[in-house]
């Protein structure tokens, strides 16, 4: 028992020390785990032969991760992904397999060994890629979404690979290991429900298992979760979530299917369940810890003895495999019109071999498809490619991404061949709404944005916009700032928006300036710079959300509208005083002197105003709307 405690302490201590340091250095947690494994394994030698056993256990982190991925996907979403899933994912697996197989044949390997190697290296690391995407916020990018489609197809493709690989067995290897094969077969029969079944029966078992998983997950999971939730014990719900994942993985293994695929399907089935978020919160800590342990075992499992004996060959094979996969991925990115930095993100993120490579290599050796000596070398290639992957993400962040950002900034501005009543600077999430409202009401706008990707995106939805920096005087002149009635500053940058407001106020004082503020402080800066009307991007949406909260708590809608009106009235009444105090106090004194005191007084006044009784049924401003006179819209221009 003592040895288990010591081993657990070593792995946990390595993670606790290495990962925060790696994160602080900008290397990412995955590289931190891998380095920790290398240090406690090959370098110091604190862990040894037990690493492989622990790795099999830690691979359950991948199973949990795919369960959580499935929870985020609805069947309808999967159907919508079918073109990318089958087209992009299928072509990547087929293309990589064919090219790697061709090179293996050229190196003198039998066709069956070459095909098996091609299948193994067609897979990428779901664990590393998704973990890094989540950390760097790349999941929702176009490159991240396409990479996810490929990873999803690869994980599903493992099933037919496991069924097909035994057919590639070499007669020579079978004869040499006949005794061992018999023992292995006996052991396999004890742990398998499908050993010795004919092909047609095995197919029925597979279909029945998947159908049972889908039907059972849909109809039986909800009553089970409700029963467990009624106990009120969080730890029992956690135990139920773990039981579900472990049980599905065990069933899939017993029928010869991938545990990861089984839990993924279970996640998809439960994606619409009301218990989805509770399942996520209970499984996520275990997933994170086991994935970290898996990465540590990958680093600790690198055999530097074999690596240094054939250093040139192993490193050459690793770089060759990664280059081949990158080439296939880049060509597919071109074919599927993945643009800009997303093309490189898609290419670099999937260029490694994956954790299922270890599973398939072990499977090929057990089924006498690939000789053990080659399996050892290929295992090092898989591990080394995974070890290099965080470096590819760093290369993308430091080299690729800045080039595309610079190229976007250096691109020549569009020729503006029109003028408008209103100029809108910035067509992001805020500017789009303003522009749509004005255009829908017949107002002629000229839209400028300095991000080429954003301009391209809104053009695809038939919104007219020009690429250009609105702070450039020549572009404002071309857009007709002299004749414009107003300019709306909706730029997603504090300093740039301030600069633009100052310039327009000084140069074109007759143009009304409407500006978007990020918060109260930024609003005061815009007011100081000369903006005529300022709206906080969060004020009204937060007020609306608060009113919905009051409504769901049982308050009457009319009472809520009154309280909203009181809130706005108190805020507006004190706004000038707060602004003057903000001007008078220096930035370092702002929350110690007059501004702070006034803000506290505002909160007190707000509470008093909310508690005040209303003796009148409704104020003048609350008595319904009077329609505008006929012909009102004719006079707007």
MIKE-723945 format. One record per residue (C-alpha): residue number from 1; residue in three letters; z, y negated, x negated. Coordinates in steps of 0.02 Angstrom, whole numbers, always signed. Example, Ala and Ser with C-alpha at 12.3 -4.5 7.8 and 13.67 -1.06 7.14 Angstrom:
residues 2
1_ALA_+390_+225_-615
2_SER_+357_+53_-684
This chain:
residues 637
1_UNK_+0_+0_+0
2_UNK_+41_-119_-143
3_UNK_-136_-104_-213
4_UNK_-209_-156_-44
5_UNK_-98_-310_-40
6_UNK_-150_-356_-217
7_UNK_-335_-334_-179
8_UNK_-320_-439_-20
9_UNK_-228_-575_-117
10_UNK_-362_-579_-253
11_UNK_-506_-598_-130
12_UNK_-417_-730_-27
13_UNK_-359_-828_-180
14_UNK_-535_-828_-251
15_UNK_-603_-898_-88
16_UNK_-464_-1028_-71
17_UNK_-496_-1094_-248
18_UNK_-685_-1081_-264
19_UNK_-749_-1136_-93
20_UNK_-663_-1307_-81
21_UNK_-720_-1347_-259
22_UNK_-899_-1295_-218
23_UNK_-898_-1399_-58
24_UNK_-831_-1551_-153
25_UNK_-970_-1532_-281
26_UNK_-1100_-1523_-142
27_UNK_-1144_-1341_-177
28_UNK_-1098_-1272_-4
29_UNK_-975_-1138_+46
30_UNK_-1095_-991_+24
31_UNK_-1122_-1027_-161
32_UNK_-934_-1049_-178
33_UNK_-904_-875_-109
34_UNK_-1038_-799_-221
35_UNK_-967_-883_-377
36_UNK_-792_-825_-329
37_UNK_-857_-646_-318
38_UNK_-941_-657_-489
39_UNK_-782_-725_-568
40_UNK_-662_-594_-499
41_UNK_-789_-453_-522
42_UNK_-905_-447_-672
43_UNK_-821_-588_-771
44_UNK_-633_-556_-757
45_UNK_-638_-379_-688
46_UNK_-500_-401_-559
47_UNK_-601_-300_-432
48_UNK_-710_-150_-466
49_UNK_-771_+8_-380
50_UNK_-692_-34_-213
51_UNK_-813_-181_-194
52_UNK_-948_-73_-113
53_UNK_-825_-2_+14
54_UNK_-761_-176_+56
55_UNK_-940_-238_+72
56_UNK_-975_-110_+209
57_UNK_-822_-175_+301
58_UNK_-868_-357_+270
59_UNK_-1043_-327_+340
60_UNK_-956_-328_+508
61_UNK_-952_-518_+487
62_UNK_-1142_-515_+506
63_UNK_-1121_-413_+666
64_UNK_-999_-542_+735
65_UNK_-1113_-684_+685
66_UNK_-1258_-610_+783
67_UNK_-1144_-585_+932
68_UNK_-1102_-771_+928
69_UNK_-1286_-814_+905
70_UNK_-1325_-711_+1059
71_UNK_-1192_-805_+1158
72_UNK_-1286_-966_+1124
73_UNK_-1449_-896_+1193
74_UNK_-1496_-868_+1372
75_UNK_-1630_-739_+1419
76_UNK_-1737_-883_+1482
77_UNK_-1725_-968_+1311
78_UNK_-1778_-806_+1225
79_UNK_-1929_-794_+1340
80_UNK_-1976_-973_+1296
81_UNK_-1964_-926_+1111
82_UNK_-2080_-776_+1128
83_UNK_-2231_-857_+1044
84_UNK_-2134_-907_+888
85_UNK_-2030_-749_+892
86_UNK_-2176_-629_+896
87_UNK_-2311_-737_+814
88_UNK_-2216_-822_+674
89_UNK_-2088_-683_+647
90_UNK_-2211_-540_+664
91_UNK_-2338_-616_+545
92_UNK_-2203_-655_+417
93_UNK_-2138_-475_+415
94_UNK_-2313_-399_+414
95_UNK_-2383_-519_+284
96_UNK_-2236_-504_+164
97_UNK_-2230_-315_+182
98_UNK_-2418_-299_+145
99_UNK_-2414_-413_-7
100_UNK_-2257_-335_-84
101_UNK_-2327_-161_-50
102_UNK_-2489_-208_-138
103_UNK_-2396_-267_-294
104_UNK_-2287_-110_-295
105_UNK_-2444_-2_-287
106_UNK_-2518_-102_-430
107_UNK_-2359_-66_-530
108_UNK_-2387_+121_-506
109_UNK_-2271_+165_-363
110_UNK_-2322_+297_-233
111_UNK_-2383_+223_-70
112_UNK_-2228_+281_+27
113_UNK_-2109_+200_-99
114_UNK_-2216_+42_-102
115_UNK_-2213_+31_+89
116_UNK_-2025_+55_+96
117_UNK_-2001_-83_-34
118_UNK_-2116_-197_+65
119_UNK_-2014_-170_+223
120_UNK_-1850_-204_+132
121_UNK_-1908_-367_+54
122_UNK_-1988_-431_+214
123_UNK_-1811_-469_+277
124_UNK_-1712_-628_+239
125_UNK_-1526_-666_+241
126_UNK_-1472_-712_+417
127_UNK_-1293_-738_+357
128_UNK_-1332_-862_+218
129_UNK_-1467_-959_+311
130_UNK_-1375_-984_+476
131_UNK_-1211_-1024_+387
132_UNK_-1298_-1156_+280
133_UNK_-1394_-1227_+429
134_UNK_-1230_-1250_+524
135_UNK_-1145_-1334_+375
136_UNK_-1288_-1453_+341
137_UNK_-1330_-1490_+523
138_UNK_-1506_-1417_+508
139_UNK_-1497_-1297_+655
140_UNK_-1583_-1415_+779
141_UNK_-1722_-1470_+662
142_UNK_-1898_-1404_+687
143_UNK_-1887_-1308_+523
144_UNK_-1718_-1236_+571
145_UNK_-1779_-1180_+743
146_UNK_-1931_-1093_+671
147_UNK_-1828_-1011_+534
148_UNK_-1708_-948_+668
149_UNK_-1854_-870_+765
150_UNK_-1909_-776_+609
151_UNK_-1731_-716_+570
152_UNK_-1712_-656_+749
153_UNK_-1873_-555_+739
154_UNK_-1820_-482_+571
155_UNK_-1653_-423_+640
156_UNK_-1740_-339_+786
157_UNK_-1870_-263_+668
158_UNK_-1731_-170_+574
159_UNK_-1726_-41_+717
160_UNK_-1905_+25_+701
161_UNK_-1884_+16_+511
162_UNK_-1733_+133_+520
163_UNK_-1834_+251_+630
164_UNK_-1988_+246_+518
165_UNK_-1914_+254_+342
166_UNK_-1861_+440_+350
167_UNK_-2045_+485_+378
168_UNK_-2081_+419_+202
169_UNK_-1968_+545_+113
170_UNK_-2033_+611_-54
171_UNK_-2038_+803_-67
172_UNK_-1981_+798_-249
173_UNK_-1824_+700_-207
174_UNK_-1786_+816_-61
175_UNK_-1793_+970_-173
176_UNK_-1683_+892_-307
177_UNK_-1548_+843_-183
178_UNK_-1560_+985_-58
179_UNK_-1377_+1032_-71
180_UNK_-1320_+853_-58
181_UNK_-1439_+826_+87
182_UNK_-1364_+973_+181
183_UNK_-1189_+905_+159
184_UNK_-1246_+733_+210
185_UNK_-1333_+803_+363
186_UNK_-1174_+894_+416
187_UNK_-1075_+735_+394
188_UNK_-1207_+637_+491
189_UNK_-1198_+760_+636
190_UNK_-1011_+730_+652
191_UNK_-1039_+543_+671
192_UNK_-1201_+544_+771
193_UNK_-1246_+583_+950
194_UNK_-1431_+599_+913
195_UNK_-1438_+712_+759
196_UNK_-1559_+855_+786
197_UNK_-1632_+786_+948
198_UNK_-1821_+794_+970
199_UNK_-1915_+630_+967
200_UNK_-1935_+615_+1156
201_UNK_-1750_+645_+1186
202_UNK_-1702_+519_+1051
203_UNK_-1814_+390_+1136
204_UNK_-1727_+421_+1304
205_UNK_-1556_+400_+1221
206_UNK_-1609_+234_+1144
207_UNK_-1679_+165_+1307
208_UNK_-1526_+226_+1404
209_UNK_-1407_+147_+1278
210_UNK_-1492_-23_+1282
211_UNK_-1507_-19_+1472
212_UNK_-1324_+32_+1487
213_UNK_-1274_-109_+1371
214_UNK_-1369_-239_+1473
215_UNK_-1313_-177_+1644
216_UNK_-1134_-142_+1592
217_UNK_-1120_-309_+1504
218_UNK_-1181_-401_+1658
219_UNK_-1079_-311_+1792
220_UNK_-925_-243_+1704
221_UNK_-879_-379_+1580
222_UNK_-829_-511_+1709
223_UNK_-703_-401_+1803
224_UNK_-632_-346_+1634
225_UNK_-612_-524_+1570
226_UNK_-536_-584_+1734
227_UNK_-410_-441_+1728
228_UNK_-363_-481_+1548
229_UNK_-358_-669_+1578
230_UNK_-238_-644_+1724
231_UNK_-107_-584_+1599
232_UNK_-100_-758_+1523
233_UNK_-83_-685_+1348
234_UNK_-207_-759_+1225
235_UNK_-183_-619_+1098
236_UNK_-237_-490_+1227
237_UNK_-396_-587_+1261
238_UNK_-427_-592_+1073
239_UNK_-399_-404_+1066
240_UNK_-521_-381_+1210
241_UNK_-655_-485_+1123
242_UNK_-635_-384_+963
243_UNK_-634_-221_+1062
244_UNK_-797_-270_+1144
245_UNK_-885_-311_+980
246_UNK_-815_-160_+886
247_UNK_-852_-42_+1031
248_UNK_-1033_-98_+1050
249_UNK_-1060_-85_+861
250_UNK_-987_+92_+862
251_UNK_-1096_+148_+1009
252_UNK_-1252_+78_+927
253_UNK_-1210_+168_+765
254_UNK_-1181_+333_+856
255_UNK_-1354_+327_+933
256_UNK_-1438_+274_+770
257_UNK_-1468_+92_+816
258_UNK_-1421_-67_+723
259_UNK_-1244_-127_+767
260_UNK_-1302_-305_+736
261_UNK_-1441_-289_+865
262_UNK_-1323_-212_+991
263_UNK_-1196_-352_+978
264_UNK_-1335_-481_+982
265_UNK_-1400_-410_+1147
266_UNK_-1222_-408_+1214
267_UNK_-1205_-592_+1167
268_UNK_-1367_-634_+1258
269_UNK_-1306_-540_+1413
270_UNK_-1141_-637_+1410
271_UNK_-1223_-806_+1375
272_UNK_-1206_-858_+1558
273_UNK_-1029_-793_+1575
274_UNK_-889_-916_+1617
275_UNK_-790_-834_+1476
276_UNK_-921_-875_+1343
277_UNK_-826_-1016_+1261
278_UNK_-664_-916_+1257
279_UNK_-756_-773_+1173
280_UNK_-830_-892_+1044
281_UNK_-662_-969_+1001
282_UNK_-582_-798_+980
283_UNK_-720_-716_+876
284_UNK_-769_-864_+766
285_UNK_-618_-858_+645
286_UNK_-644_-672_+612
287_UNK_-830_-700_+587
288_UNK_-804_-840_+462
289_UNK_-676_-741_+360
290_UNK_-778_-580_+356
291_UNK_-939_-673_+312
292_UNK_-847_-756_+168
293_UNK_-783_-587_+112
294_UNK_-960_-517_+122
295_UNK_-1028_-655_+9
296_UNK_-886_-624_-115
297_UNK_-929_-439_-122
298_UNK_-1113_-482_-153
299_UNK_-1061_-585_-304
300_UNK_-934_-456_-363
301_UNK_-1061_-316_-343
302_UNK_-1186_-386_-468
303_UNK_-1193_-259_-610
304_UNK_-1215_-367_-763
305_UNK_-1234_-211_-872
306_UNK_-1395_-158_-785
307_UNK_-1445_-341_-767
308_UNK_-1434_-376_-954
309_UNK_-1517_-211_-1001
310_UNK_-1672_-260_-901
311_UNK_-1640_-446_-886
312_UNK_-1821_-502_-900
313_UNK_-1887_-374_-777
314_UNK_-1751_-402_-646
315_UNK_-1760_-592_-653
316_UNK_-1950_-582_-653
317_UNK_-1949_-468_-500
318_UNK_-1826_-583_-410
319_UNK_-1928_-739_-442
320_UNK_-2089_-646_-397
321_UNK_-2018_-585_-231
322_UNK_-1955_-759_-188
323_UNK_-2122_-838_-236
324_UNK_-2219_-711_-130
325_UNK_-2109_-741_+22
326_UNK_-2119_-929_-2
327_UNK_-2309_-920_-11
328_UNK_-2320_-819_+151
329_UNK_-2198_-936_+237
330_UNK_-2289_-1093_+180
331_UNK_-2456_-1028_+243
332_UNK_-2378_-983_+411
333_UNK_-2299_-1156_+420
334_UNK_-2472_-1232_+399
335_UNK_-2546_-1116_+531
336_UNK_-2407_-1154_+657
337_UNK_-2414_-1341_+619
338_UNK_-2238_-1360_+552
339_UNK_-2244_-1534_+475
340_UNK_-2163_-1638_+340
341_UNK_-1997_-1590_+265
342_UNK_-1974_-1458_+401
343_UNK_-2115_-1358_+322
344_UNK_-2021_-1350_+157
345_UNK_-1855_-1314_+243
346_UNK_-1936_-1167_+333
347_UNK_-2016_-1105_+171
348_UNK_-1867_-1120_+54
349_UNK_-1732_-1061_+175
350_UNK_-1812_-889_+204
351_UNK_-1876_-852_+29
352_UNK_-1734_-733_-16
353_UNK_-1700_-551_+24
354_UNK_-1567_-514_+154
355_UNK_-1404_-422_+179
356_UNK_-1496_-289_+279
357_UNK_-1587_-253_+116
358_UNK_-1428_-168_+53
359_UNK_-1421_-65_+213
360_UNK_-1603_-11_+201
361_UNK_-1592_+27_+14
362_UNK_-1443_+140_+44
363_UNK_-1535_+218_+191
364_UNK_-1691_+251_+87
365_UNK_-1589_+335_-49
366_UNK_-1498_+445_+77
367_UNK_-1665_+496_+153
368_UNK_-1746_+528_-18
369_UNK_-1876_+391_+0
370_UNK_-1837_+287_-156
371_UNK_-1764_+361_-317
372_UNK_-1583_+306_-356
373_UNK_-1634_+218_-518
374_UNK_-1756_+106_-425
375_UNK_-1628_+76_-288
376_UNK_-1504_+9_-417
377_UNK_-1633_-112_-487
378_UNK_-1690_-170_-314
379_UNK_-1509_-196_-259
380_UNK_-1489_-317_-404
381_UNK_-1648_-407_-352
382_UNK_-1581_-425_-173
383_UNK_-1411_-488_-235
384_UNK_-1488_-608_-361
385_UNK_-1607_-683_-233
386_UNK_-1462_-712_-114
387_UNK_-1365_-792_-257
388_UNK_-1508_-912_-291
389_UNK_-1531_-964_-109
390_UNK_-1397_-1102_-105
391_UNK_-1488_-1177_-253
392_UNK_-1646_-1187_-148
393_UNK_-1552_-1284_-14
394_UNK_-1486_-1403_-147
395_UNK_-1664_-1423_-213
396_UNK_-1721_-1463_-35
397_UNK_-1583_-1593_-12
398_UNK_-1600_-1678_-181
399_UNK_-1787_-1667_-217
400_UNK_-1892_-1624_-64
401_UNK_-1805_-1725_+72
402_UNK_-1798_-1891_-25
403_UNK_-1985_-1878_-64
404_UNK_-2029_-1864_+120
405_UNK_-1910_-2004_+165
406_UNK_-1986_-2114_+29
407_UNK_-2162_-2066_+85
408_UNK_-2116_-2114_+263
409_UNK_-2049_-2282_+204
410_UNK_-2197_-2316_+89
411_UNK_-2327_-2275_+220
412_UNK_-2431_-2425_+268
413_UNK_-2381_-2506_+431
414_UNK_-2495_-2483_+581
415_UNK_-2616_-2620_+629
416_UNK_-2543_-2705_+783
417_UNK_-2682_-2763_+896
418_UNK_-2582_-2829_+1043
419_UNK_-2439_-2945_+1088
420_UNK_-2309_-2926_+1223
421_UNK_-2179_-3012_+1328
422_UNK_-2043_-2910_+1245
423_UNK_-2034_-2839_+1069
424_UNK_-1926_-2685_+1048
425_UNK_-1864_-2645_+872
426_UNK_-1817_-2461_+867
427_UNK_-1878_-2321_+981
428_UNK_-1737_-2197_+955
429_UNK_-1626_-2125_+1091
430_UNK_-1567_-2300_+1142
431_UNK_-1730_-2396_+1128
432_UNK_-1828_-2264_+1224
433_UNK_-1724_-2288_+1382
434_UNK_-1741_-2478_+1374
435_UNK_-1929_-2466_+1346
436_UNK_-1958_-2342_+1486
437_UNK_-1864_-2452_+1610
438_UNK_-1962_-2607_+1562
439_UNK_-2133_-2522_+1558
440_UNK_-2101_-2438_+1726
441_UNK_-2073_-2611_+1798
442_UNK_-2233_-2684_+1729
443_UNK_-2161_-2773_+1576
444_UNK_-2280_-2772_+1427
445_UNK_-2185_-2716_+1272
446_UNK_-2230_-2698_+1089
447_UNK_-2126_-2562_+1006
448_UNK_-2093_-2554_+818
449_UNK_-2001_-2419_+722
450_UNK_-1986_-2388_+535
451_UNK_-1975_-2197_+551
452_UNK_-2148_-2119_+555
453_UNK_-2084_-1954_+627
454_UNK_-2001_-2045_+772
455_UNK_-2160_-2143_+809
456_UNK_-2264_-1982_+806
457_UNK_-2140_-1899_+923
458_UNK_-2142_-2034_+1057
459_UNK_-2332_-2045_+1047
460_UNK_-2340_-1862_+1097
461_UNK_-2257_-1909_+1262
462_UNK_-2381_-2053_+1289
463_UNK_-2264_-2192_+1235
464_UNK_-2358_-2326_+1139
465_UNK_-2270_-2370_+977
466_UNK_-2315_-2438_+805
467_UNK_-2250_-2383_+636
468_UNK_-2178_-2532_+543
469_UNK_-2019_-2617_+485
470_UNK_-1969_-2747_+615
471_UNK_-1875_-2847_+482
472_UNK_-2041_-2890_+399
473_UNK_-2093_-3067_+453
474_UNK_-2280_-3027_+446
475_UNK_-2261_-2881_+567
476_UNK_-2158_-2984_+688
477_UNK_-2292_-3119_+680
478_UNK_-2430_-2991_+715
479_UNK_-2328_-2920_+860
480_UNK_-2325_-3095_+937
481_UNK_-2146_-3150_+909
482_UNK_-2199_-3333_+933
483_UNK_-2258_-3299_+1111
484_UNK_-2128_-3166_+1157
485_UNK_-1991_-3209_+1280
486_UNK_-1865_-3092_+1199
487_UNK_-1835_-2962_+1065
488_UNK_-1727_-2808_+1094
489_UNK_-1642_-2747_+934
490_UNK_-1610_-2559_+957
491_UNK_-1616_-2512_+772
492_UNK_-1507_-2363_+723
493_UNK_-1433_-2454_+572
494_UNK_-1293_-2583_+573
495_UNK_-1347_-2687_+424
496_UNK_-1532_-2688_+468
497_UNK_-1498_-2743_+647
498_UNK_-1387_-2885_+585
499_UNK_-1521_-2940_+462
500_UNK_-1653_-2942_+599
501_UNK_-1543_-3041_+722
502_UNK_-1504_-3172_+589
503_UNK_-1688_-3193_+543
504_UNK_-1750_-3208_+723
505_UNK_-1612_-3330_+772
506_UNK_-1648_-3444_+625
507_UNK_-1838_-3434_+633
508_UNK_-1871_-3418_+820
509_UNK_-1721_-3497_+909
510_UNK_-1811_-3499_+1077
511_UNK_-1829_-3308_+1081
512_UNK_-1688_-3222_+1176
513_UNK_-1606_-3086_+1071
514_UNK_-1535_-2931_+1156
515_UNK_-1446_-2815_+1034
516_UNK_-1369_-2643_+1033
517_UNK_-1198_-2630_+952
518_UNK_-1117_-2474_+884
519_UNK_-938_-2529_+921
520_UNK_-832_-2682_+955
521_UNK_-832_-2740_+773
522_UNK_-1021_-2725_+757
523_UNK_-1038_-2820_+921
524_UNK_-937_-2964_+850
525_UNK_-1048_-2965_+695
526_UNK_-1204_-2973_+803
527_UNK_-1128_-3113_+906
528_UNK_-1088_-3208_+747
529_UNK_-1268_-3179_+687
530_UNK_-1337_-3259_+846
531_UNK_-1373_-3120_+972
532_UNK_-1377_-3187_+1151
533_UNK_-1335_-3026_+1242
534_UNK_-1246_-2877_+1163
535_UNK_-1216_-2707_+1239
536_UNK_-1115_-2569_+1157
537_UNK_-1210_-2405_+1156
538_UNK_-1055_-2311_+1215
539_UNK_-967_-2435_+1331
540_UNK_-1054_-2402_+1496
541_UNK_-1075_-2215_+1470
542_UNK_-890_-2199_+1426
543_UNK_-842_-2301_+1580
544_UNK_-951_-2190_+1689
545_UNK_-875_-2032_+1614
546_UNK_-701_-2101_+1646
547_UNK_-748_-2135_+1828
548_UNK_-810_-1956_+1847
549_UNK_-644_-1895_+1776
550_UNK_-549_-1998_+1906
551_UNK_-664_-1932_+2043
552_UNK_-632_-1750_+1995
553_UNK_-446_-1788_+1992
554_UNK_-458_-1831_+2177
555_UNK_-470_-2021_+2181
556_UNK_-577_-2104_+2314
557_UNK_-749_-2166_+2254
558_UNK_-722_-2343_+2323
559_UNK_-552_-2354_+2235
560_UNK_-636_-2298_+2072
561_UNK_-770_-2433_+2087
562_UNK_-635_-2563_+2113
563_UNK_-542_-2505_+1957
564_UNK_-702_-2509_+1856
565_UNK_-733_-2686_+1913
566_UNK_-555_-2736_+1865
567_UNK_-576_-2654_+1695
568_UNK_-736_-2753_+1661
569_UNK_-659_-2914_+1725
570_UNK_-507_-2902_+1610
571_UNK_-617_-2854_+1461
572_UNK_-736_-3001_+1491
573_UNK_-592_-3123_+1517
574_UNK_-517_-3081_+1348
575_UNK_-679_-3057_+1251
576_UNK_-692_-3237_+1190
577_UNK_-510_-3239_+1132
578_UNK_-531_-3075_+1039
579_UNK_-691_-3136_+959
580_UNK_-608_-3297_+900
581_UNK_-461_-3198_+828
582_UNK_-584_-3082_+742
583_UNK_-667_-3234_+662
584_UNK_-502_-3311_+609
585_UNK_-427_-3156_+529
586_UNK_-495_-3084_+368
587_UNK_-552_-2901_+371
588_UNK_-397_-2842_+279
589_UNK_-280_-2938_+396
590_UNK_-372_-2901_+558
591_UNK_-255_-2764_+618
592_UNK_-96_-2852_+563
593_UNK_-115_-3028_+632
594_UNK_-183_-3114_+788
595_UNK_-322_-2990_+825
596_UNK_-202_-2844_+832
597_UNK_-78_-2939_+941
598_UNK_-215_-2993_+1061
599_UNK_-282_-2817_+1074
600_UNK_-109_-2749_+1116
601_UNK_-90_-2888_+1245
602_UNK_-260_-2840_+1318
603_UNK_-201_-2660_+1342
604_UNK_-43_-2722_+1429
605_UNK_-144_-2838_+1542
606_UNK_-261_-2696_+1583
607_UNK_-119_-2583_+1640
608_UNK_-45_-2722_+1747
609_UNK_-213_-2759_+1827
610_UNK_-240_-2576_+1867
611_UNK_-70_-2561_+1950
612_UNK_-90_-2718_+2055
613_UNK_-108_-2687_+2242
614_UNK_-265_-2745_+2331
615_UNK_-225_-2828_+2497
616_UNK_-406_-2867_+2537
617_UNK_-516_-2724_+2590
618_UNK_-652_-2775_+2473
619_UNK_-699_-2921_+2363
620_UNK_-853_-3027_+2392
621_UNK_-944_-2937_+2251
622_UNK_-908_-2768_+2330
623_UNK_-989_-2798_+2499
624_UNK_-1152_-2706_+2483
625_UNK_-1315_-2767_+2412
626_UNK_-1426_-2896_+2495
627_UNK_-1612_-2856_+2470
628_UNK_-1711_-2984_+2369
629_UNK_-1832_-3095_+2469
630_UNK_-2013_-3043_+2494
631_UNK_-2127_-3087_+2351
632_UNK_-1981_-3084_+2228
633_UNK_-2072_-2971_+2105
634_UNK_-2225_-3086_+2107
635_UNK_-2124_-3223_+2021
636_UNK_-2054_-3115_+1879
637_UNK_-2199_-3150_+1759
